[in-house]
Amino acid sequence: MIRRLLLAAVFLVCASGASAQERPTLTIDLITQDPATWIGDWPEAPYWTDRGDRLYFTWNPAGRFPGDSLFSADPSGGDPVLVSAPEARELPPAYGGLWRDRLAYSPSATERVFERGGDLWRYIIETDEMQRLTRTTARESGARYSPDGRSIVYREGDALYAMDLDSGSGASSGVVRQLTDLRRGNEPKDKAPSDQDAYLRSQQTRLLDVIRRGVEQDSLRQAAREREDRARGLPPTHYVGDGRIGDLRIDPTERYVTFTLSPSGSNPTTRMVDYVTASGYAEEITARAKVGAERTASTLWVQDVERDSVYKVDLSTLPGAFVAADFFREKGQETDSSRVAFAIGPDWSPDGRYAVVEVRTIDNKDRWIARLDPASGALTVLDHQRDEAWIAGPGISWWGGGSEGGWLPDGRTYWYKSEASGWSHLHTVDVASGETRQLTSGEWEVESVQLTRDGTAWILQTGEASNAERQIYRMPLAGGTRQRITRQPGRYDAALSPDDQTLAMLFSTANQPPEVMVRSAFPASPEARTVTDSPSNAWRAYPWRAAEIVEIPASDGAGVPARIYRPENPNGAAVFFVHGAGYLQNAHNWWSGYYREYQFHNMLADEGYVVLDLDYRASAGYGRDWRTAVYRHMGGRDLQDYVDASRWVGSEFGIEPERVAIYGGSYGGFLTLMALFTEPEHFGSGAAMRSVTDWAHYNDTYTRNILNSPLEDPEAYLRSSPIEFADGLEDPLLMTHGLVDDNVQPQDIFRLSQRLIELGKRDWELAIAPVEPHGYREASSWADKLHRIHDLIEMTVGPDAPEADTEG
């Protein structure tokens, strides 16, 4: 009772109005403090459990609790309630939709199996009962039910096991059967005797009965052991050589086992140093390899348990695919490593009739959805997408993992996403006939997909209403008219309840952090009920701008979406922000992950600066052509969008190019460097944070997609890497970097610094954050960085900056 009263009081404090608060003056020290206490920690990740009687989410209202705590709420009404740590440990797992992994549920869907902390658990939904199935130091994973529901199949190490459950027929429960016996290494064989030894052994058995009888008995005993193993149901043993076993699966009928083999041995790595440590000693950090390091594709194998045979799936039978060279090949055999194919899956239908695999090439220019015949290892192409740049899009993996997809209730139709139309849309294929259908279309993208438990409808999150929003729609299973469920401009992320009736949602706008809401999963119903109310009174007291989204006219005729923060009293200067990642969207009507920068931009607008934040070419949310516009030239069309924006603020606001500052982090830092090095006449200064300075030193998965590899396409790297253009620096430059950044490693910024020194450049500064990774964590580090950026802006383009030299 005391805890509930405390939480109710906290909730009322959070929900109370801001009328007693005076409008705060924004300062860097204010906006960089702990967001939980300044803004008000907003909730995250709402979910249901299988009973669907309550929804759960993490939250820390008013920063009153240690870290993000778990809360629950009654969907029909009432205030959120804190879930204690002991209660949280006993909670069943999150309900993610019966359709996501049907085999994790019993055939009647009255119970499910799941992994927690490396052990297996069974959850009886009707009685809300949790049963621990294992308690071991080993890690069990991938648990699912057998089709008859009498056993649970799971992986432990490099083997699959089945645990028998109590069937109610008197059979014993808890018995564990080993289903596979795949072993690394080569099968042990007796050493072949020399000719001399063979002669002597033959003579012994010919002349001496006692020796002959012993040899015969040994043979009989070995045969008896093999018969006993077969009678006990033990699996056949197969040796896989030096390969690493991965993605071990068994079909629902338990006849076919699939697995991948990857070359053994360490992957290429790089080294870094952490200088500020608890021990007082500098410590070495092992980090990712650089682009172009050798990548070897895994191979897909099938084991037919019934026939006691193992064979490799030949991916080269797919039109245009290259098979990965067997890593047991003889030395000297050449392979085009960028074009070899690898398989992800298979994804078995619940009855085991069909298996679907996704096949990719390492260069990520080809993707196949194919049906696997496990009896022969043959593949039948169901869908093939080729992109001369690289394949990606919402729900379409571009880093080697599997893409979104799954089975419809009929067990023969498979759904997936494809950019075949130029936008990521929902497709289905009849796996038996090969007939494909596109269920959604238009110049917008399907962001996320859920199927109703009854299998009659889709719940879609899309940009159909506006590419600057994410709304929720309902659509019949076969496609057709979509009904819009949510209405208010912003972003909705929804989790469907187990009875298909209710949506638990996170909703945010451009100037309001996410809150948990609940509403009906059907369009014609009352508006959503807000469950949480997070912002502090102090934060609410400031009139945060919902930045207007405008289109900047680009030199190629396109309109580039941009957030604009308009000052009430312009000071004749502009600041451009460049978001990171490249493929990311930030000119939208929902709460940004760049919430510190969002507050900083409000502060700058208060000071009179026009602030622009572009979704430049390569940004997410605008389809394939926008995404791939930087292929083989980063710092080309994307940078040109900022050059065009500089011209636009000149024509719209009369701002001279030398009164335009540009800044950003990661990809945004890279683009800032390219702006100052290659287009200095359009900018007055720049701040580059955690910047990629040379793409040949960045990671392989990201960079190879866009620029190919340095050996295959050196021209792409030469024209895309800032370090190659450092001699063009004319304007003041600030660079900041975390010293334990294992993503864009400090070596990047040190190499560029040395280059600037050798070129005799003077008007630049490097500020190191000794304890920070790629994304800064400490409030003091954030404050230091933004203070330096603000000082640069004020001194170089602000109203008190020296007059720009416009001669020439």
C-alpha positions in Angstrom: 0.0 0.0 0.0 2.8 2.4 0.9 4.5 1.7 -2.4 1.3 2.3 -4.4 0.7 5.6 -2.6 4.3 6.7 -3.3 3.8 5.9 -7.0 0.5 7.7 -7.1 2.2 10.7 -5.6 5.0 10.6 -8.1 2.6 10.2 -10.9 0.6 13.2 -9.8 3.8 15.3 -9.5 4.7 14.3 -13.1 1.2 15.0 -14.4 0.7 18.4 -12.7 0.8 21.4 -14.9 3.7 23.8 -15.5 1.7 27.0 -14.6 3.8 27.7 -11.5 7.0 27.5 -13.4 8.6 30.5 -15.1 10.0 30.0 -18.6 13.6 28.9 -18.1 16.5 30.4 -20.0 18.2 27.6 -21.9 21.9 27.0 -21.2 24.2 24.2 -22.1 24.7 23.2 -18.5 20.9 23.0 -18.2 20.2 20.9 -21.3 23.0 18.4 -20.8 22.2 17.4 -17.2 20.6 14.0 -16.5 17.6 13.8 -18.8 15.7 11.7 -16.2 15.6 14.6 -13.7 15.6 17.5 -16.2 13.3 16.4 -19.0 11.6 13.6 -17.1 12.5 10.0 -17.9 10.1 8.8 -20.6 8.9 5.2 -20.8 10.1 2.6 -23.2 9.3 -0.8 -24.6 5.6 -1.5 -23.7 4.7 -5.1 -23.9 2.1 -7.7 -22.9 2.4 -11.1 -21.4 0.4 -14.0 -22.8 -2.5 -13.5 -20.4 -3.0 -10.0 -21.7 -4.5 -8.7 -18.4 -1.8 -6.1 -17.8 0.8 -4.2 -19.9 4.4 -3.6 -18.8 7.0 -1.0 -19.6 10.2 0.4 -18.3 10.1 3.9 -16.7 11.7 6.1 -14.2 9.2 8.9 -13.4 11.0 12.1 -12.1 14.2 10.1 -11.8 13.1 8.7 -8.5 14.1 5.1 -9.0 17.5 3.4 -9.6 17.8 3.1 -13.3 14.8 2.1 -15.5 12.3 0.3 -13.4 9.5 -2.0 -14.5 6.0 -0.7 -14.3 2.7 -2.3 -15.1 -0.8 -0.9 -15.8 -4.3 -2.1 -16.2 -5.3 -1.4 -19.8 -8.8 -0.5 -18.7 -7.7 2.3 -16.4 -5.8 3.4 -13.3 -2.3 4.7 -12.6 0.9 2.7 -13.4 2.3 0.6 -10.6 5.9 -0.2 -9.8 6.8 -3.9 -10.2 9.2 -5.0 -7.5 12.4 -6.8 -8.4 11.2 -10.1 -6.9 8.0 -9.8 -8.9 9.8 -8.9 -12.1 12.0 -12.1 -11.8 8.8 -14.2 -11.6 7.1 -12.6 -14.6 6.4 -14.7 -17.7 8.1 -13.6 -21.0 6.8 -10.8 -23.3 4.1 -11.8 -25.8 5.5 -11.0 -29.2 2.7 -12.5 -31.3 1.8 -16.2 -31.8 2.8 -15.8 -35.4 6.4 -14.8 -34.7 7.5 -18.3 -33.5 4.5 -20.6 -33.5 6.6 -23.6 -32.4 7.6 -21.8 -29.1 3.9 -22.5 -28.2 2.3 -25.9 -27.6 -0.1 -27.1 -30.4 -3.1 -25.9 -28.3 -1.2 -22.5 -27.6 -2.1 -23.0 -23.9 1.6 -22.9 -22.9 5.0 -21.8 -24.1 8.6 -22.5 -23.6 11.3 -19.8 -23.4 14.9 -19.2 -22.3 15.9 -17.0 -19.4 19.4 -16.6 -18.0 20.6 -19.5 -20.2 18.0 -22.0 -18.7 14.7 -23.3 -20.1 11.3 -22.4 -18.6 7.8 -23.6 -19.3 4.9 -21.2 -18.9 1.3 -22.5 -18.4 -0.8 -19.6 -19.6 -4.2 -20.5 -18.1 -2.9 -21.1 -14.6 -0.2 -18.4 -14.8 2.3 -21.0 -13.7 6.1 -20.9 -14.4 8.1 -24.2 -14.4 11.9 -24.3 -14.6 13.0 -27.1 -16.9 16.8 -26.7 -16.6 19.3 -25.4 -14.1 22.8 -25.9 -15.7 26.0 -24.0 -16.2 25.6 -24.7 -19.9 23.4 -22.4 -22.0 20.2 -23.8 -23.5 18.6 -21.9 -26.4 16.2 -22.1 -29.3 13.6 -24.0 -27.4 10.4 -25.1 -29.2 7.7 -27.8 -28.9 7.5 -30.9 -31.0 4.4 -30.9 -33.2 2.6 -33.3 -30.8 3.4 -31.1 -27.8 5.0 -34.0 -25.9 8.5 -32.8 -25.9 10.7 -29.7 -26.1 13.5 -29.4 -28.5 16.4 -27.1 -27.7 20.1 -26.5 -28.4 23.0 -26.9 -26.0 26.5 -26.4 -27.3 26.8 -28.0 -30.7 24.0 -30.5 -30.2 20.2 -30.6 -30.3 18.2 -32.3 -27.5 14.6 -33.2 -26.9 13.2 -33.2 -23.3 10.1 -35.3 -22.8 7.2 -33.7 -21.0 4.5 -35.3 -18.8 2.0 -36.5 -21.3 -0.6 -37.6 -18.7 -0.4 -41.2 -19.9 2.0 -42.4 -17.2 5.1 -41.9 -19.3 8.0 -40.5 -17.5 8.8 -36.8 -18.0 12.1 -35.0 -18.0 13.9 -37.6 -20.0 16.4 -36.0 -22.3 17.2 -37.5 -25.7 20.1 -36.3 -27.9 18.9 -35.6 -31.4 22.2 -34.7 -33.1 25.9 -35.6 -32.6 27.9 -33.2 -34.8 31.5 -33.1 -33.7 34.3 -30.8 -34.8 37.5 -32.4 -36.1 38.0 -35.4 -38.3 36.8 -38.9 -37.6 39.4 -40.9 -35.7 40.9 -43.8 -37.7 43.2 -46.6 -36.8 46.7 -45.9 -38.0 47.3 -48.0 -41.1 50.0 -50.6 -40.4 53.2 -50.9 -42.4 53.5 -53.7 -44.9 55.7 -55.5 -42.4 53.2 -55.1 -39.5 50.3 -56.2 -41.7 52.2 -59.4 -42.6 52.9 -60.2 -39.0 49.3 -59.4 -38.0 47.9 -61.7 -40.8 50.3 -64.4 -39.7 49.1 -64.2 -36.1 45.5 -64.7 -37.0 46.2 -67.5 -39.4 48.4 -69.5 -37.1 46.9 -68.9 -33.6 43.3 -69.6 -32.7 43.4 -67.5 -29.5 44.3 -64.4 -31.6 41.8 -65.1 -34.3 39.0 -65.6 -31.7 39.9 -62.3 -30.0 39.8 -60.4 -33.2 36.4 -61.9 -34.0 35.1 -61.1 -30.6 36.2 -57.5 -30.9 34.4 -57.1 -34.1 31.2 -58.7 -32.7 31.4 -56.4 -29.6 31.7 -53.3 -31.9 28.7 -54.4 -34.0 26.7 -55.0 -30.8 27.5 -51.5 -29.4 26.4 -50.0 -32.7 23.1 -52.0 -32.6 22.6 -50.9 -29.0 23.1 -47.3 -29.8 20.5 -47.5 -32.6 18.1 -49.3 -30.3 18.6 -46.5 -27.6 17.8 -44.0 -30.3 21.1 -42.3 -30.2 21.9 -40.1 -33.2 24.6 -40.9 -35.7 27.9 -39.2 -35.2 29.3 -37.0 -37.9 32.5 -35.1 -37.9 32.5 -31.6 -39.5 36.2 -30.9 -39.7 37.6 -27.6 -38.6 34.5 -25.6 -39.2 32.5 -23.7 -36.5 28.9 -25.0 -36.2 26.2 -22.3 -36.4 22.5 -21.8 -36.8 21.8 -25.4 -35.8 18.1 -26.2 -36.4 15.9 -29.3 -36.8 12.6 -29.5 -38.7 9.4 -30.1 -36.8 9.3 -33.7 -37.9 12.8 -34.2 -36.4 14.1 -35.8 -39.6 16.2 -33.0 -41.1 18.9 -31.1 -39.3 20.4 -28.0 -40.9 23.5 -26.1 -39.8 26.1 -23.8 -41.1 29.9 -24.2 -41.1 32.3 -21.3 -40.9 36.0 -21.4 -41.0 37.7 -21.7 -37.7 40.4 -19.4 -36.5 40.4 -15.8 -35.3 38.8 -13.0 -37.3 40.9 -10.0 -38.1 40.8 -7.4 -35.4 42.3 -4.0 -34.5 43.7 -2.8 -31.2 42.9 0.3 -29.1 44.0 1.6 -25.7 41.8 2.7 -22.7 43.9 5.1 -20.7 41.5 6.1 -17.9 40.9 2.8 -16.0 40.0 1.6 -12.5 43.4 -0.2 -12.3 45.4 2.9 -13.1 47.1 1.0 -15.9 46.4 1.6 -19.6 44.4 -1.4 -20.9 44.2 -2.8 -24.5 40.9 -3.1 -26.2 40.2 -5.5 -29.0 38.0 -4.0 -31.7 36.4 -4.7 -35.1 38.4 -5.2 -38.3 38.8 -2.6 -41.1 36.9 -2.7 -44.3 38.3 -5.1 -46.9 39.5 -7.7 -44.3 38.9 -11.2 -45.6 35.4 -12.4 -45.1 34.5 -16.0 -45.7 30.9 -17.0 -46.2 29.5 -19.9 -44.2 28.2 -23.0 -46.0 24.8 -24.5 -45.4 24.5 -28.3 -44.6 21.6 -30.8 -44.2 21.7 -33.9 -42.1 19.1 -36.5 -43.0 18.8 -38.4 -39.7 16.7 -41.2 -41.2 19.2 -41.9 -44.0 22.3 -41.1 -41.8 23.7 -38.8 -44.4 25.1 -35.2 -44.4 25.4 -33.0 -47.5 26.1 -29.4 -48.4 23.5 -27.2 -50.1 24.9 -26.0 -53.4 24.1 -22.2 -53.5 25.7 -21.9 -56.9 22.6 -23.4 -58.4 20.8 -20.0 -57.8 21.0 -17.9 -61.0 23.9 -15.5 -60.6 25.2 -16.8 -57.3 28.7 -17.8 -56.6 29.3 -20.7 -54.2 31.7 -20.1 -51.3 34.9 -22.0 -51.8 34.9 -24.9 -49.4 37.3 -23.9 -46.6 38.9 -27.3 -46.8 40.1 -26.4 -50.3 43.7 -26.8 -51.2 45.8 -23.8 -50.7 46.1 -21.5 -53.7 42.6 -22.0 -55.0 41.2 -18.5 -55.9 37.7 -17.3 -55.1 35.9 -14.0 -55.7 35.2 -13.4 -52.1 32.9 -10.4 -52.6 30.5 -12.4 -54.7 30.2 -15.6 -52.8 26.8 -16.5 -51.4 25.7 -17.5 -47.9 22.3 -18.7 -46.6 20.3 -17.6 -43.5 17.8 -20.1 -42.2 15.9 -22.2 -43.1 12.6 -21.1 -41.6 10.5 -24.2 -41.4 6.7 -24.1 -41.7 5.0 -25.2 -38.5 4.1 -28.7 -39.9 7.6 -29.2 -41.5 6.3 -29.4 -45.1 8.3 -26.4 -46.3 11.6 -24.7 -45.6 12.5 -21.2 -46.8 16.0 -19.8 -46.8 17.3 -16.3 -47.5 20.5 -16.2 -49.6 22.8 -13.2 -49.9 26.1 -12.4 -51.6 28.8 -10.9 -49.4 28.7 -7.7 -51.5 24.9 -7.5 -50.7 23.9 -6.9 -54.3 21.8 -10.1 -54.6 19.1 -11.5 -52.3 17.1 -14.7 -53.0 14.1 -16.1 -51.1 14.3 -19.8 -51.9 12.5 -23.0 -51.1 14.8 -25.8 -49.8 14.1 -29.4 -50.5 15.9 -31.0 -47.6 15.8 -34.5 -49.1 18.1 -33.4 -52.0 19.5 -30.1 -50.9 17.9 -28.5 -54.0 16.9 -24.8 -54.0 13.9 -23.3 -55.9 14.0 -19.5 -56.3 10.8 -17.9 -55.0 12.0 -14.2 -55.3 15.2 -12.6 -56.5 16.2 -9.0 -55.8 19.3 -7.5 -57.3 20.5 -3.9 -56.6 23.6 -2.6 -58.4 24.2 -0.5 -55.2 23.2 -2.6 -52.2 20.1 -4.2 -50.8 18.5 -2.7 -47.6 15.3 -1.0 -46.5 13.1 -1.3 -43.4 12.8 -4.9 -42.4 15.5 -5.9 -45.0 18.8 -6.7 -43.3 21.9 -5.3 -44.8 24.4 -6.5 -42.2 24.3 -10.3 -42.6 21.4 -11.2 -40.3 18.1 -12.5 -41.5 15.4 -10.1 -42.7 11.9 -9.9 -41.4 9.6 -12.7 -42.7 7.4 -15.6 -41.6 4.6 -18.0 -42.2 0.9 -17.2 -42.7 -1.6 -19.4 -41.0 -2.1 -21.7 -44.0 1.5 -23.0 -43.5 2.4 -22.6 -47.2 2.4 -18.8 -47.7 5.5 -16.9 -46.6 5.6 -13.1 -46.1 8.7 -10.9 -46.5 9.6 -7.3 -47.4 11.1 -6.2 -50.7 12.3 -2.9 -52.3 11.4 -4.2 -55.7 9.1 -1.2 -56.2 11.7 1.2 -55.0 10.1 1.3 -51.5 10.1 -1.3 -48.8 6.7 -3.1 -49.0 5.0 -6.2 -47.8 5.0 -9.2 -50.2 3.9 -12.9 -49.9 4.8 -16.0 -51.9 3.0 -19.3 -52.1 5.9 -21.6 -51.4 4.4 -24.5 -53.2 3.5 -22.8 -56.4 6.0 -19.9 -56.4 3.2 -17.3 -56.9 4.1 -13.9 -55.4 2.0 -11.0 -54.4 2.7 -7.4 -53.3 0.3 -6.5 -50.6 1.2 -2.8 -50.1 2.4 -0.2 -52.6 3.0 3.5 -52.8 5.8 6.1 -52.3 6.0 5.3 -48.6 7.4 2.4 -46.6 6.2 -0.3 -44.3 8.2 0.1 -41.1 7.0 -2.8 -39.0 4.5 -5.7 -39.3 2.4 -7.7 -36.9 -0.2 -10.5 -37.6 -3.3 -10.8 -35.5 -3.4 -14.0 -33.4 -6.5 -15.1 -35.2 -4.6 -14.8 -38.5 -7.2 -12.6 -40.3 -5.4 -9.2 -40.4 -2.2 -7.3 -40.4 -1.3 -4.5 -38.0 1.1 -2.2 -40.0 3.3 0.7 -39.0 3.9 2.8 -42.1 4.7 6.3 -43.4 1.6 6.3 -45.7 0.0 9.4 -44.1 3.3 11.3 -44.3 7.0 10.3 -44.5 7.4 12.5 -41.4 5.0 10.3 -39.4 4.5 6.7 -38.4 0.9 5.7 -38.1 -0.8 2.4 -37.4 -3.1 0.7 -39.9 -5.2 -2.5 -40.1 -5.3 -4.5 -43.3 -7.0 -7.8 -44.3 -4.6 -10.8 -44.5 -5.0 -10.9 -48.3 -4.2 -7.2 -48.7 -6.6 -4.6 -49.9 -8.0 -1.5 -48.2 -6.0 -0.3 -45.1 -7.9 1.3 -42.2 -6.0 3.9 -40.3 -6.2 3.3 -36.5 -4.1 6.2 -35.2 -4.6 9.9 -36.1 -2.6 12.4 -34.2 0.6 13.6 -36.1 3.7 11.9 -34.6 5.0 8.4 -34.2 3.2 5.4 -32.9 4.9 2.2 -32.0 2.4 -0.5 -31.1 2.3 -3.9 -29.4 -0.9 -5.9 -30.1 -2.5 -7.7 -27.1 -2.9 -11.5 -27.1 -6.6 -11.3 -27.7 -6.2 -9.0 -30.7 -8.3 -6.3 -29.1 -5.9 -3.7 -27.7 -2.8 -1.8 -28.7 -0.2 -0.8 -26.2 1.6 2.1 -27.8 4.5 4.5 -27.4 3.5 7.9 -28.9 5.6 11.0 -29.3 5.7 14.2 -31.2 8.6 16.4 -32.3 8.5 18.4 -29.0 7.1 15.8 -26.6 8.9 12.6 -25.5 7.2 9.2 -25.8 4.4 8.2 -23.5 2.6 4.9 -23.1 -1.0 4.9 -24.5 -3.7 2.3 -24.8 -6.4 2.0 -27.4 -8.6 -0.4 -29.3 -7.0 -2.2 -32.2 -9.9 -1.3 -34.4 -10.4 2.1 -36.2 -13.9 2.9 -35.2 -13.3 3.3 -31.5 -12.6 6.0 -28.8 -9.3 7.8 -28.8 -6.3 6.4 -27.0 -5.9 6.7 -23.2 -2.6 8.1 -22.0 -1.1 5.9 -19.3 2.0 7.9 -18.4 2.9 11.6 -18.2 6.6 12.1 -17.8 8.0 15.6 -18.5 9.0 17.6 -15.4 7.4 20.9 -14.6 10.6 22.7 -15.3 11.1 21.2 -18.7 7.4 21.9 -19.6 7.8 25.5 -18.7 9.8 26.1 -21.9 7.8 26.5 -25.1 9.7 23.8 -27.1 9.5 24.3 -30.8 7.8 21.6 -32.9 10.3 22.4 -35.7 8.6 23.0 -39.0 9.4 20.6 -41.8 10.2 22.3 -45.1 11.6 21.2 -48.4 14.9 22.6 -49.5 15.1 22.9 -53.3 18.1 20.9 -54.4 20.2 21.6 -57.5 19.0 18.3 -59.2 15.4 19.3 -58.8 14.6 17.3 -55.7 13.0 18.7 -52.5 15.2 17.8 -49.5 13.1 17.5 -46.2 14.5 19.5 -43.4 13.6 20.6 -39.9 13.8 24.3 -39.5 14.0 26.2 -36.2 13.0 29.8 -36.9 14.3 32.5 -34.5 12.0 35.3 -33.4 14.8 37.8 -33.7 17.2 36.6 -36.4 20.9 37.5 -36.0 21.9 37.0 -39.6 23.6 33.6 -39.1 22.6 29.9 -39.6 23.6 26.6 -38.0 23.3 23.3 -40.0 23.0 20.0 -38.1 24.0 16.7 -39.9 22.5 13.5 -38.4 24.6 10.4 -38.1 24.4 6.9 -39.6 23.7 8.1 -43.1 20.7 5.8 -43.3 18.7 7.5 -40.5 15.8 9.9 -40.5 15.6 13.0 -38.4 13.4 15.5 -40.2 10.2 14.0 -38.7 7.3 14.8 -36.4 8.3 12.6 -33.5 10.8 12.7 -30.6 14.3 12.5 -31.9 17.1 10.3 -30.5 19.1 13.5 -30.8 17.2 15.1 -27.9 20.2 16.9 -26.6 20.8 18.5 -30.0 17.1 19.2 -30.2 17.3 21.3 -27.0 20.6 22.9 -28.3 18.8 23.9 -31.5 16.1 25.6 -29.5 18.7 27.5 -27.5 20.4 28.6 -30.8 17.1 29.8 -32.2 16.5 31.8 -29.0 19.9 33.4 -29.7 18.8 34.3 -33.2 20.2 31.6 -35.3 18.3 29.9 -38.1 18.8 26.1 -37.5 18.4 23.5 -40.3 18.5 19.7 -39.9 18.3 18.0 -43.3 17.3 14.5 -44.3 20.0 14.6 -46.9 20.5 12.0 -49.6 21.2 8.5 -48.0 18.7 9.2 -45.2 16.0 6.6 -44.3 12.3 6.9 -45.0 12.4 8.0 -48.6 12.8 4.8 -50.6 15.6 3.1 -52.5 16.8 5.9 -54.8 17.2 8.3 -51.9 19.0 5.6 -49.8 21.5 4.7 -52.6 22.2 8.1 -53.9 25.7 8.0 -52.2 26.7 4.7 -53.8 30.5 4.9 -54.6 30.6 8.5 -53.5 29.9 9.5 -50.0 30.3 13.3 -49.6 28.9 13.7 -53.1 25.1 14.1 -53.5 24.6 14.1 -49.7 27.0 17.1 -49.3 25.5 18.8 -52.3 22.2 18.9 -50.4 23.9 21.0 -47.7 25.5 23.2 -50.3 22.1 23.8 -51.7 20.8 24.5 -48.2 23.5 27.2 -47.8 22.3 28.8 -51.0 18.7 28.6 -49.8 19.2 30.3 -46.5 21.0 33.0 -48.5 18.0 33.6 -50.7 15.3 33.1 -47.9 17.0 34.9 -45.0 19.8 36.9 -46.6 22.5 34.8 -44.7 25.9 35.0 -46.3 27.8 31.6 -46.7 30.5 32.7 -44.3 27.8 33.1 -41.6 26.8 29.4 -41.9 28.2 26.9 -39.4 27.8 23.2 -39.9 28.2 20.4 -37.3 27.4 16.7 -36.8 28.6 13.4 -35.4 29.8 10.1 -36.9 28.5 10.3 -40.5 27.5 13.8 -39.6 31.1 14.6 -38.6 32.3 13.0 -41.8 30.0 15.2 -43.9 31.1 18.3 -41.9 34.7 17.6 -42.7 33.9 17.1 -46.4 32.0 20.4 -46.3 34.9 22.3 -45.0 37.5 20.5 -47.1 35.7 20.4 -50.5 33.1 23.2 -50.4 34.6 25.9 -48.1 33.0 28.8 -50.0 29.6 27.7 -48.7 30.3 27.6 -45.0 32.0 29.7 -42.3 33.1 27.0 -39.8 32.3 23.5 -38.7 32.4 21.1 -35.7 33.0 17.4 -36.5 32.3 14.9 -33.8 33.4 11.3 -33.7 34.0 11.6 -37.4 35.0 9.0 -40.0 38.0 10.6 -41.7 39.0 7.7 -44.0 36.5 5.1 -45.1 39.3 2.6 -45.7 39.6 2.4 -41.9 35.9 2.0 -41.1 34.2 -1.4 -40.6 33.5 -3.9 -43.4 29.7 -4.5 -43.1 28.7 -0.9 -43.4 31.3 0.4 -45.8 31.5 -2.5 -48.3 27.8 -2.0 -49.1 28.3 1.6 -50.1 31.9 1.8 -51.5 32.7 -1.8 -52.3 36.1 -2.8 -50.9 39.3 -0.6 -51.1 41.0 -3.1 -53.4 38.0 -3.5 -55.7 37.0 0.2 -55.9 39.9 2.4 -54.8 38.4 5.4 -56.7 35.3 5.3 -54.4 37.5 5.5 -51.3 39.7 8.3 -52.7 36.8 10.6 -53.5 34.8 9.8 -50.3 37.5 10.1 -47.6 38.1 13.5 -46.0 41.7 12.9 -45.3 42.3 13.0 -49.0 41.0 16.6 -49.2 42.4 18.1 -45.9 44.4 20.6 -47.9 41.2 22.4 -48.7 40.6 23.5 -45.1 40.1 27.3 -45.0 37.6 27.9 -42.2 37.8 27.2 -38.4 37.3 23.6 -37.5 36.6 21.9 -34.2 37.0 18.1 -33.9 35.9 16.1 -30.9 36.4 12.4 -30.3 36.0 9.8 -27.5 39.2 8.0 -26.7 37.4 4.6 -26.2 35.3 4.9 -29.4 35.5 1.4 -30.8 33.2 2.2 -33.7 35.0 5.2 -35.3 38.3 4.5 -33.6 40.5 7.4 -32.3 43.2 6.4 -34.9 40.9 8.0 -37.4 41.1 11.5 -35.9 44.8 11.1 -35.0 45.7 10.4 -38.6 43.7 13.4 -39.8 45.3 15.6 -37.1 48.8 14.5 -38.3 47.8 15.3 -41.8 46.6 18.8 -40.9 49.9 19.4 -39.0 52.0 18.3 -42.0 49.9 20.5 -44.3 50.6 23.5 -42.0 47.0 24.1 -41.2 46.5 26.2 -38.0 42.8 27.1 -37.6 41.7 23.8 -36.1 41.3 22.2 -32.7 41.0 18.6 -31.4 39.1 18.0 -28.1 39.5 14.5 -26.7 37.0 12.9 -24.2 39.2 10.4 -22.4 36.4 8.1 -21.1 33.8 8.3 -23.9 32.8 5.7 -26.4 31.2 6.5 -29.8 28.0 7.9 -28.1 29.0 10.1 -25.2 27.5 9.0 -21.8 28.7 11.5 -19.2 26.8 14.8 -18.7 30.1 16.6 -18.2 31.4 15.3 -21.5 28.3 16.4 -23.3 28.5 19.8 -21.7 32.2 20.2 -22.6 31.4 19.2 -26.3 28.4 21.6 -26.7 30.2 24.5 -25.0 33.1 24.1 -27.4 30.7 23.9 -30.4 28.7 26.9 -29.1 31.9 28.9 -28.6 33.0 28.1 -32.2 29.6 29.2 -33.6 29.7 32.4 -31.6 33.3 33.3 -32.5 33.1 32.4 -36.2 29.6 33.1 -37.6 27.7 34.7 -34.7 26.7 38.4 -34.5 30.0 39.2 -32.7 32.2 37.4 -35.2 34.5 39.3 -37.4 33.0 40.5 -40.6 33.1 37.9 -43.3 35.5 38.6 -46.1 33.3 38.6 -49.2 35.9 39.9 -51.7 36.5 37.7 -54.7 
